[in-house]
């Protein structure tokens, strides 16, 4: 089982300057502050982007890879454009690790009217509306978003914390010491009314809507020719899915043992959530095949173990 611990503090600016800022991510409200007098000359937005300690991420270096792009916008809570040139500006990383910097062809600028600095990963020129970004699990993209409120000419710094929009799913197979078989496993998949394939992400408010393909099969690529008592040796890579927070877990795990089809139902009163990783443990026992545990990890907090869903054995 591959576990990657990554701590990234990315500095985002048009040039090479660094700006330190201490503002935390603000809770979004409907308040829009409009001063009596607008300042004619806007100033460049000064942004730093941090990704909390990650594990099992698709970002496998010490940060974003070289030549990775994100989109940055200034906007208001109602989705109104902040102004010309401040919409989905492309920022691209140069270098890796602590020497990494971010460059853009043009500054995002802020005036005296307070707004929200919003970022999304990965960058797409099609993302003209940061309140309606299409997301899809097809290529296991680690969609991320972040926003900071009350950014204006007098407070042009924005410390963005990037969050995960998707849920992660993994499956681990093992056998007990007294299980004599040595099975091959293929065609692994999960399905649930609480998991979809496509949706719309609001990067400003951190919400998802219009979920499609609920209860469709979510396929893993791995095939295991044998199993051991160590589940780390037979663990799938993580796939992503859109969590439907309005549905409780009612999941079916299916796979083939040799040529025989097998399915296990997992029914629990727990909801899937954005930014969580769910690890399903399947155990071969004499005369019995069970899901022994479904562990929940926090994708954003160093992969910390949060608890489990324990189905009936």
C-alpha positions as CSV (number, residue, x, y, z in Angstrom):
1,X,0.0,0.0,0.0
2,X,1.6,3.3,-1.1
3,X,1.4,6.0,1.5
4,X,2.9,9.4,0.6
5,X,3.5,12.1,3.2
6,X,3.7,15.5,1.5
7,X,3.9,18.9,3.1
8,X,3.7,21.8,0.6
9,X,3.9,25.5,1.1
10,X,3.5,27.1,-2.3
11,X,4.2,30.7,-3.0
12,X,2.1,32.2,-5.7
13,X,3.0,35.5,-7.3
14,X,3.4,37.1,-10.8
15,X,7.1,37.5,-10.3
16,X,9.5,36.0,-7.8
17,X,8.5,38.0,-4.7
18,X,7.2,36.2,-1.6
19,X,4.5,37.5,0.6
20,X,4.0,36.2,4.1
21,X,0.4,36.4,5.4
22,X,-1.3,35.1,8.5
23,X,-5.0,35.3,7.6
24,X,-6.9,32.1,8.1
25,X,-9.5,30.9,5.7
26,X,-12.7,32.9,6.4
27,X,-16.2,31.6,6.6
28,X,-18.1,32.8,3.5
29,X,-20.9,35.2,4.1
30,X,-23.2,37.1,1.9
31,X,-21.7,40.4,3.0
32,X,-20.2,42.6,0.3
33,X,-18.4,45.7,1.5
34,X,-18.5,48.7,-0.8
35,X,-16.6,51.7,0.4
36,X,-18.0,55.2,-0.3
37,X,-15.1,55.9,-2.6
38,X,-13.6,53.5,-5.0
39,X,-9.8,53.6,-5.4
40,X,-9.0,54.1,-9.1
41,X,-5.6,52.4,-9.0
42,X,-5.9,48.7,-8.0
43,X,-2.9,46.8,-6.6
44,X,-1.6,43.3,-7.4
45,X,-3.1,40.4,-5.4
46,X,-0.4,38.8,-3.2
47,X,-1.1,35.1,-2.8
48,X,0.5,32.2,-1.0
49,X,-1.0,28.7,-1.4
50,X,-0.6,25.9,1.2
51,X,-1.7,22.4,1.0
52,X,-2.0,20.7,4.4
53,X,0.1,17.6,5.0
54,X,-1.2,15.0,2.5
55,X,-1.1,11.3,2.2
56,X,-2.2,9.0,-0.6
57,X,-2.3,12.0,-2.9
58,X,-1.9,12.1,-6.6
59,X,0.7,14.8,-6.0
60,X,3.7,12.6,-5.6
61,X,6.6,15.1,-5.3
62,X,7.4,17.4,-2.4
63,X,4.7,19.7,-3.8
64,X,3.1,20.3,-7.1
65,X,5.2,19.1,-10.0
66,X,7.1,21.5,-12.2
67,X,5.0,23.2,-14.8
68,X,1.7,22.5,-13.0
69,X,-1.0,25.2,-13.4
70,X,-3.8,26.4,-11.2
71,X,-6.5,29.0,-11.8
72,X,-7.0,32.1,-9.7
73,X,-9.9,34.5,-9.7
74,X,-11.2,37.5,-7.7
75,X,-14.9,37.4,-7.2
76,X,-17.8,38.2,-4.9
77,X,-19.8,35.8,-2.9
78,X,-22.8,36.0,-5.3
79,X,-20.5,34.9,-8.1
80,X,-20.2,38.3,-9.7
81,X,-17.0,39.0,-11.6
82,X,-14.6,41.2,-9.7
83,X,-13.4,42.9,-12.9
84,X,-11.7,42.6,-16.2
85,X,-8.5,40.5,-16.1
86,X,-9.3,39.0,-12.7
87,X,-11.0,35.8,-13.9
88,X,-9.3,32.4,-14.0
89,X,-5.8,33.7,-14.4
90,X,-3.4,30.9,-15.0
91,X,-0.5,30.5,-12.6
92,X,2.2,28.0,-13.4
93,X,4.8,26.4,-11.1
94,X,8.5,26.7,-11.9
95,X,10.8,24.2,-10.1
96,X,10.0,21.8,-7.3
97,X,10.2,21.7,-3.5
98,X,11.2,24.7,-1.5
99,X,12.6,26.5,-4.5
100,X,9.3,26.4,-6.4
101,X,7.8,29.7,-7.5
102,X,4.6,30.5,-9.4
103,X,4.3,32.8,-12.4
104,X,1.5,34.3,-14.3
105,X,1.4,36.3,-17.5
106,X,-0.8,39.0,-15.8
107,X,-1.5,40.2,-12.3
108,X,-4.8,39.6,-10.6
109,X,-5.5,43.0,-9.1
110,X,-7.7,44.1,-6.3
111,X,-9.4,47.5,-5.6
112,X,-10.9,49.0,-2.5
113,X,-14.0,46.9,-2.9
114,X,-13.6,43.7,-0.8
115,X,-13.9,40.4,-2.6
116,X,-12.8,36.7,-2.5
117,X,-9.6,35.3,-3.8
118,X,-10.4,31.8,-5.2
119,X,-8.2,29.1,-6.6
120,X,-8.8,25.8,-8.2
121,X,-6.6,22.9,-9.3
122,X,-6.0,21.8,-12.0
123,X,-6.2,24.8,-14.3
124,X,-8.5,24.7,-17.3
125,X,-9.2,27.5,-19.6
126,X,-12.8,26.3,-19.7
127,X,-13.4,27.2,-16.1
128,X,-14.9,30.6,-16.7
129,X,-17.2,30.3,-13.7
130,X,-15.5,29.2,-10.4
131,X,-18.9,28.5,-8.9
132,X,-19.6,25.8,-11.5
133,X,-16.5,23.8,-12.3
134,X,-17.1,20.4,-13.8
135,X,-15.4,17.5,-12.0
136,X,-15.1,13.9,-13.2
137,X,-13.5,10.8,-11.6
138,X,-12.5,9.4,-15.0
139,X,-8.8,10.2,-14.8
140,X,-8.6,10.2,-10.9
141,X,-7.9,13.9,-10.9
142,X,-7.3,15.3,-7.4
143,X,-9.5,18.3,-7.7
144,X,-8.8,21.0,-5.2
145,X,-10.2,24.4,-4.3
146,X,-9.6,27.2,-1.9
147,X,-10.9,30.7,-1.1
148,X,-10.2,33.6,1.2
149,X,-12.6,36.4,2.1
150,X,-12.3,40.1,2.6
151,X,-9.4,40.7,0.2
152,X,-9.1,44.4,-0.9
153,X,-6.6,47.1,-1.8
154,X,-5.7,47.6,1.8
155,X,-5.5,43.9,2.5
156,X,-4.2,42.3,-0.8
157,X,-2.7,39.2,0.9
158,X,-4.6,35.9,0.6
159,X,-3.3,32.7,2.2
160,X,-5.2,30.0,0.4
161,X,-5.6,26.5,1.9
162,X,-6.4,24.0,-0.8
163,X,-9.1,21.4,0.0
164,X,-10.0,18.2,-1.7
165,X,-13.3,18.0,-3.6
166,X,-13.5,14.2,-4.1
167,X,-13.5,11.2,-1.8
168,X,-10.9,8.5,-2.1
169,X,-11.6,4.7,-2.2
170,X,-9.1,1.9,-1.7
171,X,-9.5,-1.9,-1.2
172,X,-7.1,-4.2,0.6
173,X,-7.3,-8.0,0.4
174,X,-5.8,-10.5,2.9
175,X,-6.3,-14.0,4.3
176,X,-6.1,-15.5,7.8
177,X,-3.3,-17.8,8.8
178,X,-5.6,-20.9,8.7
179,X,-7.0,-20.1,5.2
180,X,-5.3,-22.6,2.8
181,X,-6.4,-21.0,-0.5
182,X,-4.3,-18.8,-2.8
183,X,-6.8,-17.0,-4.9
184,X,-6.5,-14.6,-7.9
185,X,-8.6,-11.4,-7.7
186,X,-9.7,-9.3,-10.7
187,X,-12.4,-7.0,-11.9
188,X,-12.6,-5.1,-8.6
189,X,-15.3,-2.4,-8.4
190,X,-17.6,-0.6,-6.0
191,X,-21.0,1.0,-6.4
192,X,-23.2,3.1,-4.2
193,X,-26.0,5.6,-4.3
194,X,-23.7,7.8,-2.2
195,X,-20.9,7.8,-4.8
196,X,-21.1,9.4,-8.3
197,X,-18.8,10.0,-11.2
198,X,-19.5,13.6,-12.3
199,X,-20.6,16.8,-10.5
200,X,-20.3,20.5,-10.4
201,X,-17.9,22.1,-7.9
202,X,-18.4,25.6,-6.4
203,X,-14.8,26.5,-5.6
204,X,-15.9,29.7,-3.8
205,X,-18.1,28.0,-1.3
206,X,-16.6,24.5,-1.3
207,X,-19.8,22.6,-2.3
208,X,-20.7,20.1,-5.0
209,X,-24.0,19.7,-6.8
210,X,-25.6,18.1,-9.9
211,X,-24.0,14.7,-9.1
212,X,-24.3,12.2,-12.0
213,X,-23.9,8.5,-12.4
214,X,-24.8,7.6,-8.8
215,X,-24.6,3.9,-8.1
216,X,-22.5,3.3,-11.2
217,X,-19.6,0.9,-11.0
218,X,-16.3,2.5,-10.0
219,X,-13.5,0.3,-11.3
220,X,-10.1,-0.4,-10.0
221,X,-7.3,-1.4,-12.5
222,X,-5.4,-3.9,-10.3
223,X,-5.4,-7.7,-10.7
224,X,-3.8,-9.8,-7.9
225,X,-2.5,-13.2,-8.8
226,X,-2.4,-14.3,-5.1
227,X,-3.2,-13.1,-1.6
228,X,-1.2,-13.3,1.6
229,X,-1.8,-12.5,5.3
230,X,-0.3,-9.0,4.7
231,X,-2.9,-6.7,3.2
232,X,-0.2,-4.2,2.2
233,X,0.9,-6.6,-0.5
234,X,-2.6,-6.7,-2.2
235,X,-3.9,-3.1,-2.0
236,X,-5.4,-1.2,-4.8
237,X,-4.3,2.3,-5.8
238,X,-6.8,4.9,-4.7
239,X,-9.6,5.9,-7.1
240,X,-11.7,9.1,-6.6
241,X,-15.5,9.5,-6.5
242,X,-17.9,12.3,-6.0
243,X,-19.4,11.9,-2.5
244,X,-23.2,12.4,-2.3
245,X,-23.5,13.7,1.3
246,X,-27.2,13.4,1.2
247,X,-27.0,9.6,1.1
248,X,-25.8,7.2,3.7
249,X,-23.4,4.4,2.9
250,X,-25.0,1.6,1.0
251,X,-22.2,0.2,-0.9
252,X,-21.6,-3.0,-2.9
253,X,-18.1,-4.3,-3.4
254,X,-17.7,-6.7,-6.3
255,X,-14.8,-8.7,-7.7
256,X,-13.9,-12.0,-9.4
257,X,-12.1,-14.8,-7.6
258,X,-10.7,-16.8,-10.4
259,X,-13.7,-17.0,-12.8
260,X,-16.3,-16.7,-10.0
261,X,-18.2,-13.4,-9.4
262,X,-18.5,-12.3,-5.8
263,X,-20.4,-9.3,-4.2
264,X,-20.5,-8.1,-0.7
265,X,-23.0,-5.5,0.6
266,X,-21.8,-2.9,3.1
267,X,-24.7,-1.0,4.7
268,X,-24.0,1.5,7.4
269,X,-25.5,4.8,8.6
270,X,-22.5,6.9,7.7
271,X,-22.2,9.5,4.9
272,X,-19.3,9.8,2.5
273,X,-17.6,13.2,2.6
274,X,-15.3,15.4,0.6
275,X,-11.7,15.1,1.5
276,X,-12.0,11.6,3.2
277,X,-10.4,8.3,2.2
278,X,-12.2,5.1,2.7
279,X,-10.2,1.9,2.9
280,X,-12.1,-1.4,2.6
281,X,-10.5,-4.5,4.2
282,X,-11.6,-7.8,2.7
283,X,-10.5,-11.0,4.5
284,X,-10.5,-14.6,3.3
285,X,-11.4,-16.9,6.2
286,X,-12.1,-20.7,6.1
287,X,-15.5,-21.0,4.5
288,X,-16.1,-17.3,4.7
289,X,-15.3,-14.1,2.9
290,X,-16.0,-10.9,4.8
291,X,-15.4,-7.2,4.8
292,X,-13.7,-7.0,8.2
293,X,-13.4,-3.2,8.3
294,X,-13.9,0.1,6.4
295,X,-11.4,2.6,7.8
296,X,-11.9,6.4,7.3
297,X,-8.9,8.7,7.0
298,X,-8.7,12.4,6.7
299,X,-7.1,13.2,3.4
300,X,-6.0,16.7,4.5
301,X,-4.7,16.1,8.0
302,X,-1.6,14.0,7.4
303,X,-3.9,11.0,6.6
304,X,-4.9,10.7,10.2
305,X,-7.1,7.7,11.1
306,X,-10.6,9.0,12.0
307,X,-12.6,5.9,12.7
308,X,-14.3,3.1,10.9
309,X,-17.4,1.6,9.5
310,X,-17.7,-2.0,10.8
311,X,-20.2,-4.0,8.8
312,X,-21.7,-7.3,10.1
313,X,-19.2,-10.1,9.8
